[in-house]
Amino acid sequence: KLTSDKRQALGTQLLERVASARQGMSQMLSNIQTWRDLYESRLPPKDFPWVGCSNLNIPIIQYHVDTLQAHVTDVILGITPLFVVQPPPGMGEEFKERATNIENYLEHMLTSVMNIRESLDMVFLEALLTPAAIVKLSWREEYRQTQQYQTVIDPMTGEEGQVTQPVEVPDYRGPKPELVDLSNFVVYPLGGKDVGSAYLVGDRYKLSKNAMMKRVSEG
């Protein structure tokens, strides 16, 4: 419940810090673009021996990066289970069995439900190219449409019957790791020792006007 003056001052202060952080990241962002161009074999146009001539390139960088990414992924995700759970020392066999069940549950959630391999593939590639990768963990609710049977009574005959109607059912509810594009990432101050101690951390994204108004109406 801020006054309009304080709200304006706070907004101005945050914008100045974001601008400062972006300015400090400018050299890093320039380097990132250069490295990605090398990986994707995007070369500047040539004007010798004539304007617009072909600029041939052997994608040796992409080949080596992709090979290294595959090795890293296999080494990290090839371990089963991904997490080892051990009961406190001195506990009986019952607790060891519980620990094994927890391991199996985590393995199922990460690989089958969350499909973490797909997410980590992108993270490893980004870390090899940049070399830095930032992941945010957000809560996602995804739904799918299915048909549901409903019992109805015929008003003319009084007999029961069944009809189908489309309904949306939860397909997934839970955490989802997402790769953050470094060009949209903001951290302030830049000299902080880690993200946890930073005053300001942000992931820039765009919403349409209708989406923003919907959020306002929903509180």
C-alpha positions as CSV (number, residue, x, y, z in Angstrom):
1,K,0.0,0.0,0.0
2,L,2.4,2.6,-1.3
3,T,1.6,6.2,-2.2
4,S,1.8,7.1,-5.9
5,D,5.0,9.1,-5.2
6,K,6.7,6.2,-3.4
7,R,5.6,3.7,-6.1
8,Q,7.0,6.0,-8.8
9,A,10.3,6.3,-6.9
10,L,10.6,2.6,-6.4
11,G,9.9,1.9,-10.0
12,T,12.5,4.4,-11.1
13,Q,15.1,2.9,-8.7
14,L,14.4,-0.6,-10.0
15,L,14.7,0.5,-13.6
16,E,18.0,2.2,-13.0
17,R,19.4,-0.9,-11.4
18,V,18.2,-3.1,-14.2
19,A,19.8,-0.7,-16.7
20,S,23.0,-0.8,-14.8
21,A,23.0,-4.6,-14.7
22,R,22.3,-4.7,-18.5
23,Q,25.1,-2.3,-19.2
24,G,27.6,-4.3,-17.1
25,M,26.5,-7.4,-19.0
26,S,27.0,-5.9,-22.5
27,Q,30.5,-7.3,-23.1
28,M,29.4,-10.8,-22.0
29,L,26.3,-10.7,-24.2
30,S,28.5,-9.6,-27.1
31,N,30.8,-12.6,-26.5
32,I,27.9,-15.0,-26.2
33,Q,26.6,-13.9,-29.6
34,T,30.1,-14.4,-31.1
35,W,30.4,-17.9,-29.7
36,R,26.9,-18.9,-30.8
37,D,27.6,-17.6,-34.3
38,L,30.8,-19.8,-34.4
39,Y,28.8,-22.8,-33.2
40,E,26.0,-22.4,-35.7
41,S,28.5,-21.5,-38.5
42,R,27.0,-18.1,-39.1
43,L,29.7,-16.2,-41.0
44,P,29.9,-12.6,-42.1
45,P,29.3,-12.0,-45.9
46,K,32.3,-12.0,-48.2
47,D,33.1,-9.4,-50.9
48,F,36.2,-11.2,-52.3
49,P,36.8,-12.2,-55.0
50,W,33.4,-10.8,-55.7
51,V,30.5,-9.3,-53.7
52,G,28.1,-11.9,-52.4
53,C,30.4,-14.9,-53.1
54,S,29.9,-18.1,-51.0
55,N,31.5,-18.2,-47.6
56,L,32.2,-21.9,-47.0
57,N,32.9,-23.2,-43.5
58,I,33.5,-26.6,-42.0
59,P,31.3,-27.0,-38.9
60,I,34.1,-28.5,-36.8
61,I,33.1,-26.5,-33.7
62,Q,29.5,-27.7,-33.7
63,Y,30.7,-31.3,-34.2
64,H,33.0,-31.2,-31.2
65,V,30.5,-29.3,-28.9
66,D,27.7,-31.8,-29.8
67,T,30.0,-34.8,-29.2
68,L,31.1,-33.4,-25.8
69,Q,27.5,-32.6,-24.9
70,A,26.4,-36.2,-25.6
71,H,29.3,-37.5,-23.4
72,V,28.4,-35.2,-20.5
73,T,24.7,-36.1,-20.7
74,D,25.5,-39.9,-20.7
75,V,27.9,-39.6,-17.8
76,I,25.5,-37.6,-15.6
77,L,22.2,-39.2,-16.5
78,G,23.5,-42.7,-17.1
79,I,23.7,-43.2,-13.4
80,T,20.9,-45.2,-11.8
81,P,19.4,-44.0,-9.5
82,L,20.1,-40.3,-10.1
83,F,19.9,-39.7,-6.3
84,V,21.1,-41.9,-3.6
85,V,19.1,-41.9,-0.4
86,Q,20.6,-43.4,2.8
87,P,18.9,-43.7,6.2
88,P,20.6,-42.4,9.3
89,P,23.3,-44.8,10.7
90,G,22.0,-47.5,13.1
91,M,18.6,-47.7,11.5
92,G,17.2,-51.2,10.6
93,E,16.5,-52.9,7.3
94,E,13.0,-51.3,7.3
95,F,14.5,-47.9,6.8
96,K,16.9,-49.1,4.1
97,E,13.8,-50.4,2.2
98,R,12.1,-47.0,2.6
99,A,15.2,-45.3,1.2
100,T,15.2,-47.6,-1.8
101,N,11.5,-46.7,-2.4
102,I,12.3,-43.0,-2.2
103,E,15.1,-43.5,-4.8
104,N,12.7,-45.3,-7.1
105,Y,10.1,-42.6,-6.7
106,L,12.6,-39.7,-7.4
107,E,13.9,-41.6,-10.4
108,H,10.3,-42.0,-11.8
109,M,9.4,-38.4,-11.2
110,L,12.6,-37.0,-12.8
111,T,12.8,-39.2,-15.8
112,S,9.2,-40.2,-16.6
113,V,7.1,-37.3,-15.3
114,M,9.3,-34.2,-15.4
115,N,11.4,-35.5,-18.4
116,I,14.5,-33.9,-16.9
117,R,16.8,-35.3,-19.6
118,E,15.3,-33.0,-22.2
119,S,15.8,-30.0,-19.9
120,L,19.3,-31.0,-19.0
121,D,20.3,-31.5,-22.6
122,M,19.6,-27.8,-23.2
123,V,21.4,-26.8,-20.0
124,F,24.6,-28.8,-20.9
125,L,24.7,-27.3,-24.4
126,E,24.2,-23.7,-23.0
127,A,26.9,-24.3,-20.4
128,L,29.4,-25.5,-23.1
129,L,28.6,-22.6,-25.4
130,T,28.6,-19.7,-23.0
131,P,30.0,-21.1,-20.6
132,A,27.2,-20.5,-18.1
133,A,23.7,-21.8,-17.7
134,I,20.9,-20.6,-15.5
135,V,17.8,-22.7,-14.8
136,K,14.6,-21.6,-13.1
137,L,12.3,-24.0,-11.4
138,S,8.6,-23.0,-11.7
139,W,5.3,-24.6,-10.9
140,R,3.4,-25.7,-14.0
141,E,-0.1,-27.0,-14.4
142,E,-0.8,-28.7,-17.8
143,Y,-4.1,-30.0,-18.9
144,R,-5.4,-32.3,-21.6
145,Q,-8.9,-32.7,-23.0
146,T,-10.7,-36.0,-22.7
147,Q,-14.2,-37.3,-23.0
148,Q,-16.3,-38.0,-19.9
149,Y,-19.5,-40.0,-19.7
150,Q,-22.5,-38.4,-18.0
151,T,-25.8,-40.1,-17.1
152,V,-28.9,-38.2,-18.3
153,I,-32.6,-38.9,-18.1
154,D,-34.7,-38.6,-21.2
155,P,-37.5,-36.1,-20.3
156,M,-40.0,-37.9,-22.6
157,T,-39.5,-41.5,-21.6
158,G,-37.9,-41.2,-18.2
159,E,-35.2,-43.7,-19.2
160,E,-31.5,-43.2,-18.3
161,G,-28.9,-42.9,-20.9
162,Q,-25.3,-41.8,-21.3
163,V,-23.8,-38.9,-23.2
164,T,-20.2,-37.8,-23.6
165,Q,-18.9,-34.3,-23.1
166,P,-15.4,-32.9,-23.4
167,V,-13.6,-32.1,-20.1
168,E,-10.1,-30.9,-19.2
169,V,-8.2,-33.1,-16.7
170,P,-4.8,-32.4,-15.1
171,D,-2.0,-33.9,-17.1
172,Y,0.8,-32.6,-15.0
173,R,1.1,-30.5,-11.8
174,G,4.5,-29.9,-10.3
175,P,7.9,-28.3,-10.8
176,K,9.3,-27.8,-14.3
177,P,12.9,-26.8,-14.9
178,E,13.3,-24.2,-17.6
179,L,16.5,-22.8,-19.2
180,V,16.8,-19.0,-18.8
181,D,18.2,-17.2,-21.8
182,L,21.2,-15.2,-20.6
183,S,20.3,-12.4,-22.9
184,N,17.0,-12.0,-20.9
185,F,18.7,-12.5,-17.5
186,V,19.4,-9.6,-15.1
187,V,21.4,-9.8,-11.8
188,Y,22.3,-6.8,-9.6
189,P,24.9,-6.1,-8.4
190,L,27.2,-7.9,-11.0
191,G,30.0,-8.3,-8.4
192,G,27.9,-10.6,-6.1
193,K,29.4,-13.9,-5.2
194,D,26.3,-15.9,-6.2
195,V,22.7,-15.4,-7.3
196,G,21.4,-16.1,-3.8
197,S,23.1,-13.0,-2.4
198,A,22.1,-10.7,-5.2
199,Y,19.7,-7.8,-4.5
200,L,17.9,-8.2,-7.8
201,V,17.5,-11.2,-10.0
202,G,15.1,-11.2,-13.0
203,D,14.1,-13.2,-16.0
204,R,12.7,-10.8,-18.7
205,Y,9.7,-12.0,-20.6
206,K,6.8,-10.4,-22.4
207,L,3.1,-10.6,-21.9
208,S,0.3,-9.4,-24.1
209,K,-2.0,-6.6,-22.9
210,N,-4.9,-9.0,-22.6
211,A,-2.8,-11.4,-20.5
212,M,-1.7,-8.6,-18.2
213,M,-5.3,-7.4,-17.7
214,K,-6.4,-10.9,-16.9
215,R,-3.7,-11.1,-14.2
216,V,-4.9,-7.8,-12.8
217,S,-8.5,-8.9,-12.7
218,E,-7.4,-12.1,-10.9
219,G,-5.6,-10.2,-8.3
